[in-house]
């Protein structure tokens, strides 16, 4: 079920808030074993996706539907914020958050290209030979 950009902005913002507070509340649990530390990095990458969704919808509401997110200001800011919040838990959480976030960003881009890309028409190029 699709929702509007405003509702998606609200849902993504609430998800960011709950996810960040949950990670900080269970900080001591994440550092008990290696598997929990990696899971904390995965939750940090989910924080990245929700941040990216929230900022993208905020820009969509402010600048119109045709506005596109770019690598430098938006994606880099969200990635640094997610890695920093994971680094508050553990250094391994920050590393795995970065790796999981890059993987998720690849698949988000791949899906976006599949859904929103405009196909380029193919033109026939004539060779140098002419038929007589």
Backbone as a printed PyTorch tensor [residue, N CA C, xyz], in Angstrom:
tensor([[[  0.8400,  -1.1680,   0.0000],
         [  0.0000,   0.0000,   0.0000],
         [  0.8880,   1.2350,   0.0000]],

        [[  0.7530,   2.0530,  -0.9740],
         [  1.5710,   3.2550,  -1.1000],
         [  0.9410,   4.3900,  -0.2940]],

        [[  1.7890,   5.1910,   0.2960],
         [  1.3290,   6.3720,   1.0290],
         [  1.9430,   7.6120,   0.3920]],

        [[  1.4320,   8.7690,   0.7530],
         [  1.9540,  10.0120,   0.2000],
         [  3.3230,  10.3260,   0.8060]],

        [[  3.9700,  11.3210,   0.2310],
         [  5.3020,  11.6970,   0.7190],
         [  5.2580,  12.2360,   2.1410]],

        [[  4.2010,  12.9590,   2.4690],
         [  4.0830,  13.5030,   3.8190],
         [  3.9130,  12.4240,   4.8700]],

        [[  3.0760,  11.4320,   4.5850],
         [  2.8670,  10.3270,   5.5250],
         [  4.1300,   9.4740,   5.6230]],

        [[  4.7910,   9.2630,   4.4960],
         [  6.0330,   8.4980,   4.5100],
         [  7.1240,   9.2260,   5.2990]],

        [[  7.1570,  10.5540,   5.1760],
         [  8.1010,  11.3510,   5.9740],
         [  7.8400,  11.1620,   7.4590]],

        [[  6.5840,  11.1930,   7.8440],
         [  6.2210,  11.0240,   9.2490],
         [  6.5810,   9.6240,   9.7470]],

        [[  6.2510,   8.5980,   8.9740],
         [  6.5480,   7.2240,   9.3830],
         [  8.0490,   6.9550,   9.4560]],

        [[  8.7990,   7.4570,   8.4930],
         [ 10.2480,   7.2530,   8.5070],
         [ 10.9000,   8.0040,   9.6680]],

        [[ 10.4100,   9.1890,   9.9710],
         [ 10.9620,   9.9610,  11.1000],
         [ 10.6880,   9.2750,  12.4290]],

        [[  9.4850,   8.7450,  12.5850],
         [  9.1580,   8.0150,  13.8150],
         [ 10.0070,   6.7510,  13.9150]],

        [[ 10.2160,   6.0780,  12.7940],
         [ 11.0540,   4.8710,  12.7970],
         [ 12.4980,   5.1920,  13.1610]],

        [[ 13.0170,   6.3150,  12.6630],
         [ 14.3720,   6.7410,  13.0210],
         [ 14.4630,   6.9970,  14.5190]],

        [[ 13.4840,   7.6860,  15.0510],
         [ 13.4950,   8.0150,  16.4790],
         [ 13.4270,   6.7600,  17.3360]],

        [[ 12.5160,   5.8460,  17.0240],
         [ 12.3920,   4.6180,  17.8060],
         [ 13.6090,   3.7220,  17.6610]],

        [[ 14.1440,   3.6240,  16.4640],
         [ 15.3030,   2.7640,  16.2440],
         [ 16.5380,   3.2980,  16.9700]],

        [[ 16.7730,   4.6090,  16.8840],
         [ 17.9230,   5.1910,  17.5770],
         [ 17.7830,   5.0520,  19.0880]],

        [[ 16.5950,   5.3140,  19.6160],
         [ 16.4100,   5.2010,  21.0660],
         [ 16.5030,   3.7400,  21.5170]],

        [[ 16.0240,   2.8100,  20.6900],
         [ 16.1470,   1.3980,  21.0450],
         [ 17.5910,   0.9290,  21.0640]],

        [[ 18.3580,   1.3930,  20.0880],
         [ 19.7830,   1.0400,  20.0650],
         [ 20.4920,   1.5940,  21.2980]],

        [[ 20.1660,   2.8080,  21.6810],
         [ 20.8200,   3.4060,  22.8490],
         [ 20.3510,   2.7710,  24.1600]],

        [[ 19.0850,   2.3400,  24.2080],
         [ 18.5860,   1.7030,  25.4330],
         [ 19.2420,   0.3420,  25.6640]],

        [[ 19.4490,  -0.4200,  24.6030],
         [ 20.0280,  -1.7550,  24.7190],
         [ 21.5090,  -1.7620,  24.3630]],

        [[ 22.1900,  -0.6820,  24.6580],
         [ 23.6150,  -0.5260,  24.3690],
         [ 24.4430,  -1.6350,  25.0150]],

        [[ 24.1810,  -1.9460,  26.2610],
         [ 24.9750,  -2.9630,  26.9590],
         [ 24.7140,  -4.3610,  26.4070]],

        [[ 23.5260,  -4.6060,  25.8580],
         [ 23.2150,  -5.9120,  25.2850],
         [ 23.9740,  -6.1310,  23.9880]],

        [[ 24.1500,  -5.0710,  23.1970],
         [ 24.8110,  -5.2060,  21.9050],
         [ 26.3000,  -5.5240,  22.0430]],

        [[ 26.9140,  -5.1730,  23.1360],
         [ 28.3500,  -5.4070,  23.2840],
         [ 28.6680,  -6.7170,  23.9950]],

        [[ 27.6510,  -7.5320,  24.2980],
         [ 27.9300,  -8.7740,  25.0330],
         [ 28.5830,  -9.8370,  24.1580]],

        [[ 28.1110, -10.0310,  22.9250],
         [ 28.7120, -11.0460,  22.0480],
         [ 29.0000, -10.4260,  20.6800]],

        [[ 29.7740, -11.1640,  19.8830],
         [ 30.1140, -10.6860,  18.5400],
         [ 28.8930, -10.6400,  17.6300]],

        [[ 28.0230, -11.6350,  17.7530],
         [ 26.8360, -11.6880,  16.9080],
         [ 25.8970, -10.5140,  17.1980]],

        [[ 25.7460, -10.1570,  18.4570],
         [ 24.8980,  -9.0200,  18.8130],
         [ 25.5020,  -7.7080,  18.3250]],

        [[ 26.8250,  -7.6390,  18.3100],
         [ 27.4960,  -6.4410,  17.8140],
         [ 27.2560,  -6.2790,  16.3110]],

        [[ 27.3210,  -7.3720,  15.5720],
         [ 27.0330,  -7.3150,  14.1350],
         [ 25.5640,  -6.9670,  13.9100]],

        [[ 24.6790,  -7.5070,  14.7480],
         [ 23.2600,  -7.1660,  14.6610],
         [ 23.0330,  -5.6800,  14.9340]],

        [[ 23.8160,  -5.1100,  15.8530],
         [ 23.7350,  -3.6690,  16.0970],
         [ 24.1390,  -2.8660,  14.8680]],

        [[ 25.1340,  -3.3430,  14.1210],
         [ 25.5060,  -2.6870,  12.8720],
         [ 24.4210,  -2.7920,  11.8270]],

        [[ 23.7290,  -3.9280,  11.7940],
         [ 22.6100,  -4.0820,  10.8630],
         [ 21.4750,  -3.1170,  11.2140]],

        [[ 21.1900,  -2.9740,  12.4920],
         [ 20.1650,  -2.0080,  12.9030],
         [ 20.5970,  -0.5850,  12.5670]],

        [[ 21.8890,  -0.3050,  12.6440],
         [ 22.3920,   1.0000,  12.2180],
         [ 22.1890,   1.2270,  10.7320]],

        [[ 22.3190,   0.1670,   9.9290],
         [ 22.0700,   0.3280,   8.4960],
         [ 20.5860,   0.5300,   8.2100]],

        [[ 19.7210,  -0.0710,   9.0050],
         [ 18.2900,   0.2250,   8.8820],
         [ 18.0110,   1.6830,   9.2490]],

        [[ 18.7440,   2.1840,  10.2280],
         [ 18.6410,   3.6000,  10.5780],
         [ 19.0380,   4.4630,   9.3880]],

        [[ 20.0590,   4.0510,   8.6550],
         [ 20.4760,   4.7570,   7.4460],
         [ 19.3630,   4.7910,   6.4070]],

        [[ 18.7100,   3.6580,   6.1900],
         [ 17.6410,   3.5890,   5.1870],
         [ 16.4680,   4.4790,   5.5980]],

        [[ 16.0920,   4.4490,   6.8690],
         [ 14.9810,   5.2900,   7.3220],
         [ 15.3460,   6.7740,   7.2640]],

        [[ 16.5930,   7.1190,   7.5950],
         [ 17.0420,   8.5080,   7.4590],
         [ 17.0020,   8.9590,   6.0080]],

        [[ 17.4630,   8.1120,   5.1200],
         [ 17.4540,   8.4200,   3.6960],
         [ 16.0290,   8.6030,   3.1880]],

        [[ 15.1190,   7.7690,   3.6430],
         [ 13.7190,   7.8860,   3.2550],
         [ 13.1160,   9.1760,   3.7850]],

        [[ 13.4000,   9.5000,   5.0380],
         [ 12.8390,  10.7100,   5.6340],
         [ 13.3520,  11.9660,   4.9400]],

        [[ 14.6440,  12.0320,   4.6750],
         [ 15.2010,  13.2220,   4.0280],
         [ 14.7300,  13.3130,   2.5790]],

        [[ 14.6420,  12.1860,   1.8960],
         [ 14.1410,  12.1870,   0.5270],
         [ 12.6980,  12.6570,   0.4480]],

        [[ 11.8660,  12.2290,   1.3810],
         [ 10.4770,  12.6760,   1.3910],
         [ 10.3420,  14.1270,   1.8160]],

        [[ 11.2120,  14.5800,   2.7050],
         [ 11.2020,  15.9920,   3.0790],
         [ 11.5380,  16.8670,   1.8800]],

        [[ 12.5360,  16.4740,   1.1110],
         [ 12.8920,  17.2250,  -0.0960],
         [ 11.8040,  17.1310,  -1.1560]],

        [[ 11.1560,  15.9910,  -1.2220],
         [ 10.0630,  15.8340,  -2.1800],
         [  8.8920,  16.7470,  -1.8290]],

        [[  8.6080,  16.8720,  -0.5430],
         [  7.5250,  17.7770,  -0.1170],
         [  7.9160,  19.2370,  -0.3110]],

        [[  9.1790,  19.5570,  -0.0950],
         [  9.6140,  20.9550,  -0.1680],
         [  9.8850,  21.4150,  -1.6000]],

        [[ 10.5080,  20.5690,  -2.4210],
         [ 10.9550,  20.9930,  -3.7460],
         [ 10.1800,  20.3870,  -4.9020]],

        [[  9.2460,  19.5040,  -4.6270],
         [  8.4640,  18.9000,  -5.6970],
         [  8.8630,  17.4630,  -5.9580]],

        [[  8.0090,  16.7650,  -6.6850],
         [  8.2170,  15.3340,  -6.9320],
         [  9.4090,  15.0360,  -7.8310]],

        [[  9.8100,  15.9840,  -8.6570],
         [ 10.8900,  15.7080,  -9.6070],
         [ 12.2830,  15.8980,  -9.0020]],

        [[ 12.3670,  16.3040,  -7.7340],
         [ 13.6660,  16.5180,  -7.1040],
         [ 14.3130,  15.1740,  -6.7980]],

        [[ 15.6100,  15.0570,  -7.1250],
         [ 16.3360,  13.8080,  -6.9010],
         [ 17.3980,  13.9960,  -5.8360]],

        [[ 17.5810,  12.9570,  -5.0380],
         [ 18.6410,  12.9820,  -4.0300],
         [ 19.9760,  12.7590,  -4.7150]],

        [[ 21.0170,  13.3510,  -4.1410],
         [ 22.3560,  13.2270,  -4.7070],
         [ 23.2730,  12.5520,  -3.6960]],

        [[ 24.4090,  12.0750,  -4.2070],
         [ 25.3430,  11.3390,  -3.3540],
         [ 25.9450,  12.2320,  -2.2760]],

        [[ 26.4230,  13.4220,  -2.6670],
         [ 27.1880,  14.1900,  -1.6910],
         [ 26.3570,  14.7350,  -0.5390]],

        [[ 25.4190,  15.5930,  -0.7230],
         [ 24.8520,  16.1470,   0.5020],
         [ 23.9560,  15.1700,   1.2650]],

        [[ 23.0280,  14.5280,   0.5970],
         [ 22.0170,  13.7600,   1.3120],
         [ 22.5160,  12.3820,   1.7460]],

        [[ 23.0050,  11.5970,   0.8020],
         [ 23.3890,  10.2210,   1.1070],
         [ 24.5910,  10.1980,   2.0500]],

        [[ 25.5510,  11.0690,   1.8170],
         [ 26.7260,  11.1220,   2.6860],
         [ 26.3520,  11.5410,   4.0990]],

        [[ 25.4640,  12.5120,   4.2170],
         [ 25.0130,  12.9560,   5.5410],
         [ 24.3120,  11.8290,   6.2830]],

        [[ 23.4150,  11.1250,   5.6210],
         [ 22.6890,  10.0160,   6.2520],
         [ 23.6370,   8.8850,   6.6420]],

        [[ 24.6010,   8.5920,   5.7790],
         [ 25.5550,   7.5310,   6.0720],
         [ 26.4260,   7.8920,   7.2690]],

        [[ 26.9120,   9.1180,   7.3080],
         [ 27.7430,   9.5430,   8.4470],
         [ 26.9510,   9.5520,   9.7460]],

        [[ 25.7080,   9.9790,   9.6870],
         [ 24.8720,  10.0030,  10.8800],
         [ 24.5940,   8.5890,  11.3900]],

        [[ 24.3210,   7.6560,  10.4840],
         [ 24.0610,   6.2740,  10.8880],
         [ 25.3210,   5.6060,  11.4370]],

        [[ 26.4550,   5.8480,  10.7980],
         [ 27.7100,   5.2520,  11.2800],
         [ 28.0970,   5.8500,  12.6320]],

        [[ 27.8740,   7.1500,  12.8010],
         [ 28.1770,   7.7810,  14.0900],
         [ 27.2890,   7.2220,  15.1960]],

        [[ 26.0170,   7.0280,  14.9060],
         [ 25.1250,   6.4870,  15.9340],
         [ 25.4800,   5.0340,  16.2600]],

        [[ 25.9710,   4.2890,  15.2750],
         [ 26.4240,   2.9220,  15.5490],
         [ 27.7590,   2.9320,  16.2840]],

        [[ 28.5860,   3.9240,  16.0280],
         [ 29.8740,   4.0210,  16.7210],
         [ 29.6920,   4.3530,  18.1990]],

        [[ 28.5570,   4.9230,  18.5560],
         [ 28.2810,   5.1610,  19.9690],
         [ 28.1130,   3.8480,  20.7290]],

        [[ 27.7720,   2.7860,  20.0080],
         [ 27.6060,   1.4740,  20.6290],
         [ 28.9460,   0.7430,  20.6780]],

        [[ 29.5680,   0.5580,  19.5060],
         [ 30.8140,  -0.2000,  19.4240],
         [ 31.4670,   0.0970,  18.0790]],

        [[ 32.7900,  -0.0370,  18.0030],
         [ 33.4780,   0.2280,  16.7330],
         [ 33.1210,  -0.7920,  15.6650]],

        [[ 32.9130,  -2.0310,  16.0680],
         [ 32.5220,  -3.0500,  15.0970],
         [ 31.1180,  -2.7640,  14.5690]],

        [[ 30.2480,  -2.2190,  15.4200],
         [ 28.9120,  -1.8190,  14.9630],
         [ 29.0280,  -0.7590,  13.8710]],

        [[ 29.9520,   0.1600,  14.0190],
         [ 30.1320,   1.2130,  13.0150],
         [ 30.6240,   0.6260,  11.6940]],

        [[ 31.5530,  -0.3090,  11.7660],
         [ 32.0800,  -0.9240,  10.5480],
         [ 31.0140,  -1.7360,   9.8290]],

        [[ 30.2890,  -2.5660,  10.5730],
         [ 29.2490,  -3.3710,   9.9320],
         [ 28.0890,  -2.5080,   9.4630]],

        [[ 27.8130,  -1.4310,  10.1610],
         [ 26.7870,  -0.4930,   9.7020],
         [ 27.1760,   0.1050,   8.3610]],

        [[ 28.4340,   0.4870,   8.2060],
         [ 28.8990,   1.0390,   6.9410],
         [ 28.7850,   0.0140,   5.8150]],

        [[ 29.2110,  -1.2100,   6.0760],
         [ 29.1680,  -2.2480,   5.0430],
         [ 27.7320,  -2.5990,   4.6540]],

        [[ 26.8630,  -2.8000,   5.6430],
         [ 25.4680,  -3.1070,   5.3520],
         [ 24.7780,  -1.9430,   4.6460]],

        [[ 25.1280,  -0.7250,   5.0080],
         [ 24.5110,   0.4500,   4.3890],
         [ 24.9090,   0.5830,   2.9280]],

        [[ 26.1660,   0.2970,   2.6130],
         [ 26.6080,   0.3470,   1.2190],
         [ 25.8860,  -0.7140,   0.3920]],

        [[ 25.7040,  -1.9000,   0.9610],
         [ 24.9760,  -2.9560,   0.2560],
         [ 23.5200,  -2.5510,   0.0470]],

        [[ 22.8950,  -2.0060,   1.0730],
         [ 21.5070,  -1.5800,   0.9400],
         [ 21.3700,  -0.4180,  -0.0340]],

        [[ 22.3390,   0.4740,  -0.0610],
         [ 22.3080,   1.5830,  -1.0060],
         [ 22.4140,   1.0810,  -2.4390]],

        [[ 23.2070,   0.0460,  -2.6660],
         [ 23.3130,  -0.5450,  -3.9960],
         [ 21.9600,  -1.0810,  -4.4570]],

        [[ 21.2820,  -1.8140,  -3.5860],
         [ 20.0010,  -2.3850,  -3.9720],
         [ 18.8990,  -1.3350,  -4.0730]],

        [[ 18.9530,  -0.2900,  -3.2660],
         [ 18.0000,   0.8150,  -3.4060],
         [ 18.1950,   1.4960,  -4.7540]],

        [[ 19.4360,   1.7210,  -5.1440],
         [ 19.7190,   2.3450,  -6.4380],
         [ 19.2900,   1.4390,  -7.5920]],

        [[ 19.5420,   0.1600,  -7.4650],
         [ 19.1670,  -0.7950,  -8.5050],
         [ 17.6450,  -0.8180,  -8.6830]],

        [[ 16.9110,  -0.8420,  -7.5920],
         [ 15.4490,  -0.8360,  -7.6620],
         [ 14.9330,   0.4900,  -8.2170]],

        [[ 15.5420,   1.5800,  -7.8110],
         [ 15.1370,   2.8960,  -8.3000],
         [ 15.3590,   3.0240,  -9.7950]],

        [[ 16.4660,   2.5040, -10.2940],
         [ 16.7200,   2.5330, -11.7300],
         [ 15.7080,   1.6760, -12.4870]],

        [[ 15.3210,   0.5730, -11.8940],
         [ 14.3530,  -0.3080, -12.5390],
         [ 12.9680,   0.3380, -12.6040]],

        [[ 12.5790,   1.0510, -11.5660],
         [ 11.2300,   1.6070, -11.4950],
         [ 11.1330,   2.9750, -12.1610]],

        [[ 12.1010,   3.8720, -11.9050],
         [ 11.9570,   5.2560, -12.3040],
         [ 12.7700,   5.6780, -13.5280]],

        [[ 13.6740,   4.8570, -14.0090],
         [ 14.5190,   5.2610, -15.1350],
         [ 13.7050,   5.2890, -16.4250]],

        [[ 14.0010,   6.2790, -17.2480],
         [ 13.3710,   6.4050, -18.5490],
         [ 14.2540,   5.6850, -19.5570]],

        [[ 13.7010,   4.7330, -20.2990],
         [ 14.5460,   4.0190, -21.2670],
         [ 14.9880,   4.9440, -22.3980]],

        [[ 16.2310,   4.8000, -22.7710],
         [ 16.8070,   5.6180, -23.8420],
         [ 16.5220,   4.9320, -25.1700]],

        [[ 15.9540,   5.6670, -26.1370],
         [ 15.6810,   5.0280, -27.4240],
         [ 16.9860,   4.7210, -28.1680]],

        [[ 17.0070,   3.5860, -28.8260],
         [ 18.1850,   3.1530, -29.5630],
         [ 18.0560,   3.6420, -30.9990]],

        [[ 19.1250,   4.2920, -31.4870],
         [ 19.1150,   4.7860, -32.8620],
         [ 19.9730,   3.8650, -33.7240]],

        [[ 19.5040,   3.6390, -34.9210],
         [ 20.2860,   2.8330, -35.8630],
         [ 21.3560,   3.7060, -36.4870]],

        [[ 22.5760,   3.2490, -36.4190],
         [ 23.7160,   3.9960, -36.9610],
         [ 24.0920,   3.3630, -38.2820]],

        [[ 24.1520,   4.1680, -39.3210],
         [ 24.5210,   3.6970, -40.6450],
         [ 26.0330,   3.5430, -40.7210]],

        [[ 26.4730,   2.5030, -41.3780],
         [ 27.9150,   2.3300, -41.5830],
         [ 28.3240,   3.1520, -42.8080]],

        [[ 29.5840,   3.1930, -43.0820],
         [ 30.1110,   4.0020, -44.1770],
         [ 29.7520,   3.5020, -45.5640]],

        [[ 29.2820,   2.3050, -45.6950],
         [ 28.9790,   1.7470, -47.0070],
         [ 27.5720,   2.1790, -47.4510]],

        [[ 27.4640,   2.4580, -48.7170],
         [ 26.1740,   2.7890, -49.2880],
         [ 25.8150,   1.7120, -50.2970]],

        [[ 24.5520,   1.3680, -50.3380],
         [ 24.0930,   0.3810, -51.3070],
         [ 23.8830,   1.0530, -52.6510]],

        [[ 24.2520,   0.3630, -53.7030],
         [ 24.0920,   0.9190, -55.0420],
         [ 22.9450,   0.2740, -55.7550]]])
